[in-house]
């Protein structure tokens, strides 16, 4: 990720405060995970792990390489409400479980 030195002042915040570059790991996703035509309406996502971002981790966990994780989805809002609900839903999908299987 390259932070452009020509950013206007109102965009120079946090990660974008000064010109620099960061290595990024990217992952494309869709739900369900089966390969389908782009004509089939389904959530599509892009996850970015931006490495070497200075500052503390949100959850306070130690990290040998400070990073920021971004989750982008082609929907106007994330339907989960909070990270705990998202993690539970993700666990259910990955394990093909029903909601009563995990508390």
Helices and strands as residue ranges (DSSP letters): E 2-3, G 9-11, G 14-16, E 20-21, E 24-30, E 44-51, E 67-73, H 83-95, G 99-101
